[in-house]
């Protein structure tokens, strides 16, 4: 069984996947536009250095 890592609005199979998702979100390169929201894009929180996520 593979592990799942979740952080903020990102779910992945590794910490590296979460970090890449955060980078893509912050750069606006992967997730598209949020229609109907007039504010500035939300900033994704930094991934803590020792964050391992919840293991189930």
C-alpha distance matrix in Angstrom:
0.0 3.8 6.6 9.5 13.1 16.1 19.7 22.8 22.4 19.6 15.9 13.9 11.0 13.4 16.7 18.5 17.4 18.8 21.9 22.4 22.2 24.7 27.0 27.0 27.9 30.6 32.1 32.0 30.6 27.6 27.6 31.1 33.9 33.8 36.8 39.0 38.2 41.3 40.2 38.8 35.2 33.1 31.9 28.3 28.1 27.4 24.0 24.9 24.8 22.5 20.3 16.7 15.9 14.4 11.2 10.0
3.8 0.0 3.8 6.6 10.0 13.3 16.7 19.9 19.5 16.5 12.8 10.4 7.3 9.6 13.1 14.7 13.6 15.1 18.1 18.7 18.6 21.1 23.2 23.4 24.4 27.0 28.4 28.5 27.1 24.3 24.5 28.1 30.9 31.0 34.2 36.4 35.5 38.4 37.2 35.6 31.9 29.9 28.6 24.9 24.8 24.0 20.7 21.8 21.7 19.7 17.5 14.0 13.4 12.7 10.1 9.9
6.6 3.8 0.0 3.8 6.7 10.1 13.4 16.8 16.9 14.0 10.6 8.6 5.9 7.6 10.5 12.9 12.0 12.7 15.8 17.0 16.8 18.8 21.2 21.8 22.4 24.8 26.6 26.9 26.0 23.3 23.2 26.9 29.5 29.4 32.7 34.7 33.5 36.3 34.8 33.2 29.5 27.2 25.8 22.1 21.6 20.8 17.4 18.3 18.5 16.4 13.9 10.5 9.6 9.1 6.8 7.6
9.5 6.6 3.8 0.0 3.8 6.6 10.2 13.3 13.2 10.5 7.0 5.8 4.8 6.9 9.3 11.8 10.2 10.2 13.7 14.9 14.0 15.9 18.7 19.0 19.3 21.8 23.8 23.8 23.2 20.4 20.0 23.7 26.0 25.7 29.0 31.0 29.7 32.6 31.1 29.7 26.0 23.7 22.5 18.8 18.6 18.3 15.2 16.7 17.5 15.9 12.8 10.0 8.1 8.0 7.3 8.1
13.1 10.0 6.7 3.8 0.0 3.8 6.8 10.3 10.8 8.2 5.6 5.2 5.6 5.9 6.7 9.7 8.5 7.4 10.7 12.6 11.7 13.0 15.9 16.8 16.8 19.0 21.3 21.6 21.4 19.0 18.6 22.3 24.4 24.1 27.6 29.4 27.7 30.3 28.5 26.9 23.3 20.8 19.3 15.5 15.0 14.6 11.5 13.0 14.2 12.8 9.5 7.5 5.4 6.8 7.8 9.8
16.1 13.3 10.1 6.6 3.8 0.0 3.8 6.8 7.4 5.7 4.4 6.4 8.6 9.0 8.8 11.5 9.9 7.5 10.8 12.8 10.9 11.6 15.1 15.8 15.0 17.1 19.8 19.9 20.3 17.9 16.8 20.3 22.0 21.3 24.7 26.2 24.4 27.0 25.2 23.8 20.4 17.6 16.5 12.9 12.5 13.0 10.6 12.5 14.6 13.7 10.0 9.1 6.2 7.5 9.8 11.4
19.7 16.7 13.4 10.2 6.8 3.8 0.0 3.8 6.0 5.3 6.5 8.7 11.3 10.7 9.1 11.6 10.5 7.0 9.4 11.9 10.0 9.4 13.0 14.3 13.0 14.5 17.6 18.0 19.0 17.2 16.0 19.4 20.7 19.8 23.3 24.7 22.4 24.7 22.5 20.9 17.6 14.6 13.1 9.5 8.8 9.5 7.6 9.9 12.6 12.5 9.0 9.6 7.2 9.5 12.5 14.5
22.8 19.9 16.8 13.3 10.3 6.8 3.8 0.0 3.8 5.7 8.3 11.3 14.4 14.1 12.5 14.4 12.9 9.3 11.2 13.2 10.5 9.3 13.0 13.9 11.6 13.1 16.5 16.5 18.1 16.4 14.6 17.5 18.2 16.9 20.3 21.4 19.0 21.2 19.0 17.7 14.5 11.4 10.5 7.3 7.3 9.5 9.1 11.6 14.9 15.4 12.0 13.2 10.7 12.5 15.7 17.3
22.4 19.5 16.9 13.2 10.8 7.4 6.0 3.8 0.0 3.8 6.8 10.2 13.8 14.3 13.5 14.8 12.4 9.4 11.7 12.6 9.2 9.0 12.7 12.5 10.1 12.5 15.4 14.6 15.9 13.8 11.6 14.4 15.4 14.1 17.5 18.9 17.0 19.6 18.0 17.0 13.6 11.1 11.1 8.3 9.8 12.1 11.8 14.8 17.8 18.3 14.9 15.5 12.9 14.3 17.0 18.1
19.6 16.5 14.0 10.5 8.2 5.7 5.3 5.7 3.8 0.0 3.8 6.6 10.3 10.8 10.3 11.4 8.7 6.1 9.0 9.7 6.6 7.6 11.1 10.9 9.7 12.4 14.9 14.5 14.9 12.5 11.2 14.7 16.4 16.0 19.6 21.5 19.8 22.3 20.8 19.3 15.6 13.5 12.7 9.4 10.8 11.9 10.8 14.0 16.4 16.8 13.5 13.6 11.3 13.2 15.3 16.6
15.9 12.8 10.6 7.0 5.6 4.4 6.5 8.3 6.8 3.8 0.0 3.8 7.2 8.7 9.5 11.0 8.1 6.6 10.3 10.9 8.6 10.4 13.6 13.4 12.9 15.8 17.9 17.4 17.3 14.5 13.5 17.1 19.2 18.9 22.2 24.3 22.9 25.7 24.3 23.0 19.3 17.2 16.5 13.1 13.9 14.6 12.6 15.3 17.2 16.9 13.5 12.5 10.1 11.3 12.7 13.6
13.9 10.4 8.6 5.8 5.2 6.4 8.7 11.3 10.2 6.6 3.8 0.0 3.8 5.6 7.4 8.4 5.4 5.8 9.4 9.6 8.5 11.1 13.5 13.4 14.0 16.8 18.4 18.3 17.5 14.8 14.7 18.4 21.1 21.3 24.8 27.1 25.8 28.5 27.1 25.4 21.6 19.8 18.6 15.1 15.7 15.5 13.0 15.6 16.7 16.3 13.3 11.8 10.4 11.9 12.4 13.7
11.0 7.3 5.9 4.8 5.6 8.6 11.3 14.4 13.8 10.3 7.2 3.8 0.0 3.8 7.2 8.3 6.4 8.1 11.1 11.5 11.4 13.9 16.0 16.2 17.3 19.8 21.2 21.4 20.2 17.7 18.0 21.8 24.6 25.0 28.4 30.9 29.6 32.2 30.8 29.0 25.2 23.3 21.8 18.3 18.5 17.7 14.7 16.7 17.0 16.0 13.5 11.2 10.5 11.8 11.2 12.6
13.4 9.6 7.6 6.9 5.9 9.0 10.7 14.1 14.3 10.8 8.7 5.6 3.8 0.0 3.8 5.3 5.1 6.6 8.8 9.9 10.8 12.7 14.4 15.4 16.8 18.7 20.1 21.1 20.1 18.1 18.8 22.6 25.3 25.9 29.5 31.8 30.2 32.5 30.7 28.5 24.8 22.8 20.7 17.1 16.8 15.3 12.1 13.8 13.6 12.9 10.9 8.9 9.4 11.6 11.6 13.9
16.7 13.1 10.5 9.3 6.7 8.8 9.1 12.5 13.5 10.3 9.5 7.4 7.2 3.8 0.0 3.8 5.4 5.1 6.2 8.6 9.8 10.6 12.3 14.2 15.3 16.6 18.4 19.8 19.3 17.8 18.6 22.3 24.7 25.2 28.9 31.1 29.0 31.0 28.9 26.4 22.9 20.7 18.2 14.6 13.8 11.9 8.6 10.2 10.0 9.9 8.1 7.4 8.4 11.6 12.6 15.5
18.5 14.7 12.9 11.8 9.7 11.5 11.6 14.4 14.8 11.4 11.0 8.4 8.3 5.3 3.8 0.0 3.8 5.4 5.0 6.1 8.5 9.8 10.4 12.1 14.1 15.3 16.4 18.0 17.0 15.8 17.3 20.9 23.7 24.7 28.4 30.9 29.0 30.8 28.7 26.1 22.5 20.8 18.3 15.0 14.8 12.7 10.1 12.3 11.7 12.5 11.3 11.0 12.2 15.3 16.1 18.8
17.4 13.6 12.0 10.2 8.5 9.9 10.5 12.9 12.4 8.7 8.1 5.4 6.4 5.1 5.4 3.8 0.0 3.8 5.4 5.1 6.1 8.6 9.8 10.4 12.2 14.2 15.3 16.1 15.0 13.2 14.3 18.0 20.9 21.9 25.5 28.1 26.5 28.7 26.9 24.6 20.8 19.4 17.4 14.1 14.7 13.5 11.2 14.1 14.4 15.0 13.0 12.4 12.4 15.1 15.8 17.9
18.8 15.1 12.7 10.2 7.4 7.5 7.0 9.3 9.4 6.1 6.6 5.8 8.1 6.6 5.1 5.4 3.8 0.0 3.8 5.4 5.0 6.2 8.6 9.8 10.5 12.3 14.2 15.1 14.8 13.2 13.6 17.3 19.6 20.1 23.9 26.1 24.2 26.2 24.2 21.9 18.3 16.3 14.3 10.7 11.1 10.2 8.1 11.2 12.4 13.2 10.7 10.8 10.4 13.3 14.9 17.3
21.9 18.1 15.8 13.7 10.7 10.8 9.4 11.2 11.7 9.0 10.3 9.4 11.1 8.8 6.2 5.0 5.4 3.8 0.0 3.8 5.4 5.1 6.2 8.6 9.9 10.6 12.3 14.1 13.9 13.2 14.3 17.7 20.0 20.9 24.7 26.9 24.7 26.2 24.0 21.2 17.7 16.0 13.3 10.2 10.3 8.5 7.0 10.2 10.9 12.7 11.1 12.2 12.6 16.0 17.8 20.5
22.4 18.7 17.0 14.9 12.6 12.8 11.9 13.2 12.6 9.7 10.9 9.6 11.5 9.9 8.6 6.1 5.1 5.4 3.8 0.0 3.8 5.4 5.0 6.1 8.5 9.9 10.5 12.0 11.0 10.2 12.0 15.4 18.1 19.5 23.2 25.9 24.0 25.7 23.8 21.0 17.4 16.5 14.2 11.6 12.8 11.6 10.6 14.0 14.6 16.4 14.8 15.4 15.6 18.7 20.1 22.4
22.2 18.6 16.8 14.0 11.7 10.9 10.0 10.5 9.2 6.6 8.6 8.5 11.4 10.8 9.8 8.5 6.1 5.0 5.4 3.8 0.0 3.8 5.4 5.1 6.1 8.6 9.9 10.3 9.9 8.3 9.0 12.6 15.2 16.2 19.9 22.5 20.8 22.7 21.0 18.6 14.9 13.9 12.3 9.5 11.5 11.4 10.8 14.5 16.0 17.5 15.2 15.8 15.1 17.8 19.5 21.4
24.7 21.1 18.8 15.9 13.0 11.6 9.4 9.3 9.0 7.6 10.4 11.1 13.9 12.7 10.6 9.8 8.6 6.2 5.1 5.4 3.8 0.0 3.8 5.5 5.1 6.1 8.6 9.8 10.6 10.1 10.4 13.5 15.3 16.0 19.8 22.0 19.7 21.1 19.0 16.3 12.7 11.2 9.0 6.2 8.1 8.0 8.5 12.3 14.2 16.2 14.2 15.6 15.0 18.1 20.4 22.6
27.0 23.2 21.2 18.7 15.9 15.1 13.0 13.0 12.7 11.1 13.6 13.5 16.0 14.4 12.3 10.4 9.8 8.6 6.2 5.0 5.4 3.8 0.0 3.8 5.5 5.2 6.1 8.4 8.7 9.4 10.9 13.6 15.6 17.1 20.8 23.2 20.9 22.0 19.9 16.8 13.4 12.8 10.4 8.7 10.6 9.8 10.6 14.2 15.4 17.9 16.5 18.1 18.1 21.3 23.4 25.7
27.0 23.4 21.8 19.0 16.8 15.8 14.3 13.9 12.5 10.9 13.4 13.4 16.2 15.4 14.2 12.1 10.4 9.8 8.6 6.1 5.1 5.5 3.8 0.0 3.8 5.5 5.2 5.9 5.3 5.6 7.5 10.2 12.6 14.6 18.1 21.0 19.2 20.5 19.0 16.2 12.7 12.9 11.4 10.2 12.9 13.0 13.7 17.4 18.8 21.0 19.2 20.3 19.8 22.7 24.6 26.5
27.9 24.4 22.4 19.3 16.8 15.0 13.0 11.6 10.1 9.7 12.9 14.0 17.3 16.8 15.3 14.1 12.2 10.5 9.9 8.5 6.1 5.1 5.5 3.8 0.0 3.8 5.5 5.1 6.7 6.6 6.4 8.8 10.4 11.6 15.4 17.8 15.8 17.2 15.5 12.9 9.2 9.2 8.3 7.4 10.8 11.9 13.2 17.0 19.0 21.2 19.0 20.4 19.4 22.1 24.4 26.1
30.6 27.0 24.8 21.8 19.0 17.1 14.5 13.1 12.5 12.4 15.8 16.8 19.8 18.7 16.6 15.3 14.2 12.3 10.6 9.9 8.6 6.1 5.2 5.5 3.8 0.0 3.8 5.5 8.1 9.5 9.7 11.4 12.2 13.4 16.9 19.0 16.5 17.1 14.9 11.6 8.5 8.6 6.7 6.9 9.9 10.7 12.9 16.3 18.3 21.0 19.4 21.4 20.7 23.8 26.3 28.4
32.1 28.4 26.6 23.8 21.3 19.8 17.6 16.5 15.4 14.9 17.9 18.4 21.2 20.1 18.4 16.4 15.3 14.2 12.3 10.5 9.9 8.6 6.1 5.2 5.5 3.8 0.0 3.8 5.5 8.2 9.6 10.6 11.9 14.1 17.4 19.9 17.8 18.2 16.4 13.2 10.4 11.6 10.2 10.7 13.6 13.9 15.8 19.3 20.8 23.6 22.2 24.0 23.6 26.6 28.8 30.9
32.0 28.5 26.9 23.8 21.6 19.9 18.0 16.5 14.6 14.5 17.4 18.3 21.4 21.1 19.8 18.0 16.1 15.1 14.1 12.0 10.3 9.8 8.4 5.9 5.1 5.5 3.8 0.0 3.8 6.0 6.6 6.9 8.2 10.8 13.9 16.7 15.1 15.8 14.8 12.1 9.2 11.0 10.9 11.5 15.0 16.0 17.8 21.4 23.3 25.8 23.9 25.3 24.4 27.1 29.3 30.9
30.6 27.1 26.0 23.2 21.4 20.3 19.0 18.1 15.9 14.9 17.3 17.5 20.2 20.1 19.3 17.0 15.0 14.8 13.9 11.0 9.9 10.6 8.7 5.3 6.7 8.1 5.5 3.8 0.0 3.8 6.5 7.2 9.9 12.9 15.9 19.1 18.0 19.1 18.4 15.8 12.9 14.5 14.1 14.0 17.2 17.7 18.9 22.6 24.0 26.4 24.5 25.5 24.8 27.5 29.2 30.8
27.6 24.3 23.3 20.4 19.0 17.9 17.2 16.4 13.8 12.5 14.5 14.8 17.7 18.1 17.8 15.8 13.2 13.2 13.2 10.2 8.3 10.1 9.4 5.6 6.6 9.5 8.2 6.0 3.8 0.0 3.8 6.0 9.4 12.0 15.1 18.5 17.8 19.6 19.1 17.0 13.7 14.7 14.7 13.8 17.1 17.9 18.5 22.3 23.9 25.7 23.5 24.0 22.9 25.2 26.8 28.0
27.6 24.5 23.2 20.0 18.6 16.8 16.0 14.6 11.6 11.2 13.5 14.7 18.0 18.8 18.6 17.3 14.3 13.6 14.3 12.0 9.0 10.4 10.9 7.5 6.4 9.7 9.6 6.6 6.5 3.8 0.0 3.8 6.9 8.7 12.0 15.3 14.6 16.8 16.6 15.1 11.7 12.6 13.4 12.7 16.2 17.8 18.5 22.3 24.4 26.0 23.4 24.0 22.3 24.3 26.1 27.0
31.1 28.1 26.9 23.7 22.3 20.3 19.4 17.5 14.4 14.7 17.1 18.4 21.8 22.6 22.3 20.9 18.0 17.3 17.7 15.4 12.6 13.5 13.6 10.2 8.8 11.4 10.6 6.9 7.2 6.0 3.8 0.0 3.8 6.8 9.4 12.9 12.8 14.8 15.2 14.1 11.3 13.3 14.7 14.9 18.7 20.5 21.6 25.4 27.6 29.4 26.9 27.6 25.9 27.8 29.7 30.5
33.9 30.9 29.5 26.0 24.4 22.0 20.7 18.2 15.4 16.4 19.2 21.1 24.6 25.3 24.7 23.7 20.9 19.6 20.0 18.1 15.2 15.3 15.6 12.6 10.4 12.2 11.9 8.2 9.9 9.4 6.9 3.8 0.0 3.8 6.0 9.5 9.3 11.2 12.0 11.5 9.4 11.9 14.2 15.2 19.0 21.3 22.9 26.6 29.1 31.0 28.4 29.5 27.6 29.4 31.6 32.4
33.8 31.0 29.4 25.7 24.1 21.3 19.8 16.9 14.1 16.0 18.9 21.3 25.0 25.9 25.2 24.7 21.9 20.1 20.9 19.5 16.2 16.0 17.1 14.6 11.6 13.4 14.1 10.8 12.9 12.0 8.7 6.8 3.8 0.0 3.8 6.6 6.3 9.0 10.1 10.5 8.7 10.7 13.6 14.7 18.3 21.1 22.8 26.3 29.2 30.9 28.0 29.1 26.9 28.4 30.8 31.4
36.8 34.2 32.7 29.0 27.6 24.7 23.3 20.3 17.5 19.6 22.2 24.8 28.4 29.5 28.9 28.4 25.5 23.9 24.7 23.2 19.9 19.8 20.8 18.1 15.4 16.9 17.4 13.9 15.9 15.1 12.0 9.4 6.0 3.8 0.0 3.8 5.6 8.3 10.7 12.1 11.3 13.6 16.8 18.2 21.8 24.8 26.6 30.0 32.9 34.6 31.7 32.7 30.4 31.7 34.1 34.4
39.0 36.4 34.7 31.0 29.4 26.2 24.7 21.4 18.9 21.5 24.3 27.1 30.9 31.8 31.1 30.9 28.1 26.1 26.9 25.9 22.5 22.0 23.2 21.0 17.8 19.0 19.9 16.7 19.1 18.5 15.3 12.9 9.5 6.6 3.8 0.0 3.8 6.3 9.4 11.9 12.1 14.0 17.6 19.4 22.7 25.9 28.0 31.1 34.3 35.9 33.0 34.2 31.7 32.9 35.5 35.7
38.2 35.5 33.5 29.7 27.7 24.4 22.4 19.0 17.0 19.8 22.9 25.8 29.6 30.2 29.0 29.0 26.5 24.2 24.7 24.0 20.8 19.7 20.9 19.2 15.8 16.5 17.8 15.1 18.0 17.8 14.6 12.8 9.3 6.3 5.6 3.8 0.0 3.8 5.8 8.4 8.8 10.6 14.3 16.4 19.5 22.8 25.1 28.1 31.4 33.2 30.4 31.9 29.6 31.0 33.8 34.4
41.3 38.4 36.3 32.6 30.3 27.0 24.7 21.2 19.6 22.3 25.7 28.5 32.2 32.5 31.0 30.8 28.7 26.2 26.2 25.7 22.7 21.1 22.0 20.5 17.2 17.1 18.2 15.8 19.1 19.6 16.8 14.8 11.2 9.0 8.3 6.3 3.8 0.0 3.8 6.9 8.9 11.3 14.8 17.5 20.5 23.7 26.4 29.3 32.5 34.6 32.1 33.9 31.8 33.5 36.5 37.3
40.2 37.2 34.8 31.1 28.5 25.2 22.5 19.0 18.0 20.8 24.3 27.1 30.8 30.7 28.9 28.7 26.9 24.2 24.0 23.8 21.0 19.0 19.9 19.0 15.5 14.9 16.4 14.8 18.4 19.1 16.6 15.2 12.0 10.1 10.7 9.4 5.8 3.8 0.0 3.8 6.4 8.4 11.6 14.7 17.4 20.6 23.5 26.2 29.4 31.6 29.3 31.5 29.6 31.5 34.6 35.8
38.8 35.6 33.2 29.7 26.9 23.8 20.9 17.7 17.0 19.3 23.0 25.4 29.0 28.5 26.4 26.1 24.6 21.9 21.2 21.0 18.6 16.3 16.8 16.2 12.9 11.6 13.2 12.1 15.8 17.0 15.1 14.1 11.5 10.5 12.1 11.9 8.4 6.9 3.8 0.0 3.8 6.4 8.9 12.3 15.0 17.8 20.9 23.7 26.7 29.2 27.1 29.5 27.9 30.2 33.3 34.8
35.2 31.9 29.5 26.0 23.3 20.4 17.6 14.5 13.6 15.6 19.3 21.6 25.2 24.8 22.9 22.5 20.8 18.3 17.7 17.4 14.9 12.7 13.4 12.7 9.2 8.5 10.4 9.2 12.9 13.7 11.7 11.3 9.4 8.7 11.3 12.1 8.8 8.9 6.4 3.8 0.0 3.8 6.4 9.2 12.4 15.2 18.0 21.1 24.0 26.3 24.1 26.2 24.7 27.0 30.0 31.5
33.1 29.9 27.2 23.7 20.8 17.6 14.6 11.4 11.1 13.5 17.2 19.8 23.3 22.8 20.7 20.8 19.4 16.3 16.0 16.5 13.9 11.2 12.8 12.9 9.2 8.6 11.6 11.0 14.5 14.7 12.6 13.3 11.9 10.7 13.6 14.0 10.6 11.3 8.4 6.4 3.8 0.0 3.8 6.4 9.2 12.4 15.2 18.0 21.2 23.3 21.0 23.2 21.6 23.8 27.0 28.6
31.9 28.6 25.8 22.5 19.3 16.5 13.1 10.5 11.1 12.7 16.5 18.6 21.8 20.7 18.2 18.3 17.4 14.3 13.3 14.2 12.3 9.0 10.4 11.4 8.3 6.7 10.2 10.9 14.1 14.7 13.4 14.7 14.2 13.6 16.8 17.6 14.3 14.8 11.6 8.9 6.4 3.8 0.0 3.8 6.3 9.0 12.1 14.9 17.9 20.3 18.3 20.9 19.7 22.4 25.6 27.6
28.3 24.9 22.1 18.8 15.5 12.9 9.5 7.3 8.3 9.4 13.1 15.1 18.3 17.1 14.6 15.0 14.1 10.7 10.2 11.6 9.5 6.2 8.7 10.2 7.4 6.9 10.7 11.5 14.0 13.8 12.7 14.9 15.2 14.7 18.2 19.4 16.4 17.5 14.7 12.3 9.2 6.4 3.8 0.0 3.8 6.6 8.9 12.0 15.1 17.2 14.9 17.2 16.0 18.8 21.9 24.0
28.1 24.8 21.6 18.6 15.0 12.5 8.8 7.3 9.8 10.8 13.9 15.7 18.5 16.8 13.8 14.8 14.7 11.1 10.3 12.8 11.5 8.1 10.6 12.9 10.8 9.9 13.6 15.0 17.2 17.1 16.2 18.7 19.0 18.3 21.8 22.7 19.5 20.5 17.4 15.0 12.4 9.2 6.3 3.8 0.0 3.8 6.4 8.8 12.1 14.2 12.3 15.1 14.3 17.2 20.5 23.0
27.4 24.0 20.8 18.3 14.6 13.0 9.5 9.5 12.1 11.9 14.6 15.5 17.7 15.3 11.9 12.7 13.5 10.2 8.5 11.6 11.4 8.0 9.8 13.0 11.9 10.7 13.9 16.0 17.7 17.9 17.8 20.5 21.3 21.1 24.8 25.9 22.8 23.7 20.6 17.8 15.2 12.4 9.0 6.6 3.8 0.0 3.8 6.1 8.9 11.5 10.3 13.5 13.6 17.0 20.0 22.9
24.0 20.7 17.4 15.2 11.5 10.6 7.6 9.1 11.8 10.8 12.6 13.0 14.7 12.1 8.6 10.1 11.2 8.1 7.0 10.6 10.8 8.5 10.6 13.7 13.2 12.9 15.8 17.8 18.9 18.5 18.5 21.6 22.9 22.8 26.6 28.0 25.1 26.4 23.5 20.9 18.0 15.2 12.1 8.9 6.4 3.8 0.0 3.8 6.4 8.4 6.8 9.8 10.2 13.8 16.6 19.7
24.9 21.8 18.3 16.7 13.0 12.5 9.9 11.6 14.8 14.0 15.3 15.6 16.7 13.8 10.2 12.3 14.1 11.2 10.2 14.0 14.5 12.3 14.2 17.4 17.0 16.3 19.3 21.4 22.6 22.3 22.3 25.4 26.6 26.3 30.0 31.1 28.1 29.3 26.2 23.7 21.1 18.0 14.9 12.0 8.8 6.1 3.8 0.0 3.8 5.6 5.2 8.9 10.2 13.6 16.4 19.8
24.8 21.7 18.5 17.5 14.2 14.6 12.6 14.9 17.8 16.4 17.2 16.7 17.0 13.6 10.0 11.7 14.4 12.4 10.9 14.6 16.0 14.2 15.4 18.8 19.0 18.3 20.8 23.3 24.0 23.9 24.4 27.6 29.1 29.2 32.9 34.3 31.4 32.5 29.4 26.7 24.0 21.2 17.9 15.1 12.1 8.9 6.4 3.8 0.0 3.8 5.8 8.9 11.4 14.9 17.1 20.7
22.5 19.7 16.4 15.9 12.8 13.7 12.5 15.4 18.3 16.8 16.9 16.3 16.0 12.9 9.9 12.5 15.0 13.2 12.7 16.4 17.5 16.2 17.9 21.0 21.2 21.0 23.6 25.8 26.4 25.7 26.0 29.4 31.0 30.9 34.6 35.9 33.2 34.6 31.6 29.2 26.3 23.3 20.3 17.2 14.2 11.5 8.4 5.6 3.8 0.0 3.8 6.2 9.2 12.3 14.1 17.9
20.3 17.5 13.9 12.8 9.5 10.0 9.0 12.0 14.9 13.5 13.5 13.3 13.5 10.9 8.1 11.3 13.0 10.7 11.1 14.8 15.2 14.2 16.5 19.2 19.0 19.4 22.2 23.9 24.5 23.5 23.4 26.9 28.4 28.0 31.7 33.0 30.4 32.1 29.3 27.1 24.1 21.0 18.3 14.9 12.3 10.3 6.8 5.2 5.8 3.8 0.0 3.8 5.7 9.1 11.5 15.1
16.7 14.0 10.5 10.0 7.5 9.1 9.6 13.2 15.5 13.6 12.5 11.8 11.2 8.9 7.4 11.0 12.4 10.8 12.2 15.4 15.8 15.6 18.1 20.3 20.4 21.4 24.0 25.3 25.5 24.0 24.0 27.6 29.5 29.1 32.7 34.2 31.9 33.9 31.5 29.5 26.2 23.2 20.9 17.2 15.1 13.5 9.8 8.9 8.9 6.2 3.8 0.0 3.8 6.7 8.2 11.9
15.9 13.4 9.6 8.1 5.4 6.2 7.2 10.7 12.9 11.3 10.1 10.4 10.5 9.4 8.4 12.2 12.4 10.4 12.6 15.6 15.1 15.0 18.1 19.8 19.4 20.7 23.6 24.4 24.8 22.9 22.3 25.9 27.6 26.9 30.4 31.7 29.6 31.8 29.6 27.9 24.7 21.6 19.7 16.0 14.3 13.6 10.2 10.2 11.4 9.2 5.7 3.8 0.0 3.8 6.5 9.7
14.4 12.7 9.1 8.0 6.8 7.5 9.5 12.5 14.3 13.2 11.3 11.9 11.8 11.6 11.6 15.3 15.1 13.3 16.0 18.7 17.8 18.1 21.3 22.7 22.1 23.8 26.6 27.1 27.5 25.2 24.3 27.8 29.4 28.4 31.7 32.9 31.0 33.5 31.5 30.2 27.0 23.8 22.4 18.8 17.2 17.0 13.8 13.6 14.9 12.3 9.1 6.7 3.8 0.0 3.8 6.4
11.2 10.1 6.8 7.3 7.8 9.8 12.5 15.7 17.0 15.3 12.7 12.4 11.2 11.6 12.6 16.1 15.8 14.9 17.8 20.1 19.5 20.4 23.4 24.6 24.4 26.3 28.8 29.3 29.2 26.8 26.1 29.7 31.6 30.8 34.1 35.5 33.8 36.5 34.6 33.3 30.0 27.0 25.6 21.9 20.5 20.0 16.6 16.4 17.1 14.1 11.5 8.2 6.5 3.8 0.0 3.8
10.0 9.9 7.6 8.1 9.8 11.4 14.5 17.3 18.1 16.6 13.6 13.7 12.6 13.9 15.5 18.8 17.9 17.3 20.5 22.4 21.4 22.6 25.7 26.5 26.1 28.4 30.9 30.9 30.8 28.0 27.0 30.5 32.4 31.4 34.4 35.7 34.4 37.3 35.8 34.8 31.5 28.6 27.6 24.0 23.0 22.9 19.7 19.8 20.7 17.9 15.1 11.9 9.7 6.4 3.8 0.0
